[in-house]
Amino acid sequence: MGRTLPATLLFKHPTVDTLTTYLATEVLGLANPAETGAPGVVPDADVVEVQELDDEEAEADARLELATLTAEGWLNEK
């Protein structure tokens, strides 16, 4: 591609969709297919749902998710 990519690329763009959008728009300078309504581009339902939340709703949702993960042992150190 003739460009240096950031070391944090996969942390900031962990899914194939976000990575390809970044590469297409930021590296190659192409139009964002999701914004142009290109065929075959379907917005992720979870992303759309979160984007529609206000700050208080998003914080409450994040706290609930964190509590669930903690209760299930995902975040407990062993």
N, C-alpha and C positions, 0 to 999 in steps of 0.2 A: 504494500500500500504506500510505501515511501514515507511513512510517518511513524513516529515513536508513540506507542500506546502507554497509558499510565499503568503503573504497577497495581493500582487499586481497581482496575477495570472490571474484574469479575465480582468484586465486592459491591461495587456501585451498580452493576448490571448483572444480577445473578441468574436471570432467566434468558432463554434463547430470544424471546420477544424483545426484552429491554436491551439486550446486547446488540441484536441486529438493528434495532431502531437507532441506537447510539452510533453504531458503525456507519449506517446509511446516512444519517443526518449530520453528525459531527465530523466524521472522518471523510466520507465521500461527498458530502455536500448535497445529498439528494433530499427531495421533499419527504416529510414524514408521511408514510402511507396511511397511518391511522387518522391523521388530520385531513388528508385529501380525500378520504372516503374510497380509497382504492379497493377493488374487489378482493375478497378473501381475507380482509383484515377485520377481525372480530375483537372488540375490546374485552378484556378479561372482566368477568362479572364481579369478582371480588374487588378489583381495582376501582371499578365504577362505583360500587357500593361505598367503599371507603371515601372516595372523592366527594361523595354527596353528603358526608357527615360534617357537622360543624365541629369546632375544636372541642367542646365539652363532650359531645357524643363520641368523638374519636378517642379522647382520653379515657372515658368510661369503658369503651370497647377494649382498649389496650390493657387497662387494669384487669378487666374480667379475663382476658386471654392469659395474662401473666399469672393470675391467681389459679386458673385452670392448669396451666403448665406446672406450676409449683406443686399443686395438690396431686398431680399425676406423677410427680417425681422427676420430671424432665429437667428441672432447674436445681434440684437438690444435689449437693456434692456428696460423693461417696468415698 
